Each structure stands twice: as C-alpha cells, then as structure tokens.
Amino acid sequence: AQKVTQAQTEISVVEKEDVTLDCVYETRDTTYYLFWYKQPPSGELVFLIRRNSFDEQNEISGRYSWNFQKSTSSFNFTITASQVVDSAVYFCALIRSGGYQKVTFGTGTKLQVIP
Amino acid sequence: DGGITQSPKYLFRKEGQNVTLSCEQNLNHDAMYWYRQDPGQGLRLIYYSQIVNDFQKGDIAEGYSVSREKKESFPLTVTSAQKNPTAFYLCASSMVWGQGVGNGYTFGSGTRLTVV
C-alpha cells in the first residue's frame, strides 16, 4: 500500500523567511512519481513539480526548491524568501507507474505567510 | 485555453435530496476522477473513469454515483444515501498513463457542497 505523510498541518512564517514543507512517502514500487501541488484559496490544485523515482537530482525553480532523497523516502519542498502570495495549502502526492493513475495524496500543509 | 470546468461553485442541498455536480474537460483526456476534500484529511478518491462508458469505485464511493457517457463529461451525483455530504469536491483528469507521462492531473476549481 502507498502512503504519503505530511506531518506539518499548519505553518506560519513572516514574509521573507524561508520555509520547508516536509513529505515522507511509502511505496513498494520501484518506479513511481512524486508531485507537489499548491491549493490557493480559489480551490483548484495547481501543479508545481513532478519527480520520477530514478531522478534524485534536486531542482530549483525561482524561489522554490525540492530535495528528493530516496534513502529517507522524502521529497521536501523549500520556499525561499516567502511572500504573502505563497499562502496556500500544499499537497505532496505519489503516483505509481503503470496501470491507471491512482494518486495517493498527503493530508496537506497549510502555509500562512504573515506580512 | 484547455481546462476543467466544475459547476456550480457553491451548492446547497436539503436533507434527502440528490444533487449532481458537473465536470467538463476540453483537454482530450481519457481518464477522469472525483475527489472529496475534508479539512485535515487530504483528498479521497470517490470514483474514476479510464474511458467512456466505464468507471470504477474509489475509496469512498458509498452514497455517490457517476456516469461517463461522453469523453468530456463526468458528472457526480451525491445521493441521499450519503450521510455526511458537506465537503469540497474536486474533479480531475489525466492522459492515460500509457500515452505518456504528463504533469499528473489537471484539476477543476471545485464545488463546495453544503447540506442545509
């Protein structure tokens, strides 16, 4: 069975602080994909990043960076110099490769950036 | 622009009524999904459909029904058998996996259902 754990339910930071959102996953598959989604107050989930299980390179996109460590089954997300617009709920998700795309979502981390 | 349209954005239901949530996509995606979101519980899969005229139960299908008569449409009916229907409902779609890995899912903007 697959499982995604986001232990941080809510995080509050002051604007311009850095913040890391944790994601730990469990799967027996050797090939899988990990995702991060952002859910702003408007409701829809917005895709942020996809990482496959064979690619452990860290990635940076502007103020966002992701640290994928297979050895610890973690896929953490860091926002540098946070802004008020970053306030949202962030979901980590796991999709197995092959078959239909059933996604396992974490319970989400609500990030509040205080001006 | 391609995307998923969910309507209505807000829906109120009286006890004992059935209500239908609309989900339409113009992305030419084969697969469509319905998720329920409750505070602190993440997203839970209600139903999914890999192809027209076929759908499968997800993890919490009791009290819900769906149809997939057209590729573009995947309506969800919340029946009176659903004991606690107040929640946020998200529709999503994706390419069939074997046709190439996309960016996971595309989501609609959701429907917030409240029982009054």
Interface residues (C-beta under 8 A of the other chain):
Chain A: T9 Y33 F35 Y37 S42 G43 E44 L45 V46 F47 R50 N52 F91 A93 I95 S97 G98 G99 Y100 Q101 K102 V103 F105 G106 T107 G108
Chain B: A31 G40 Q41 G42 L43 L45 Y48 Q50 G58 F88 L90 A92 S94 V96 W97 V101 N103 G104 Y105 T106 F107 G108 S109 G110 R112
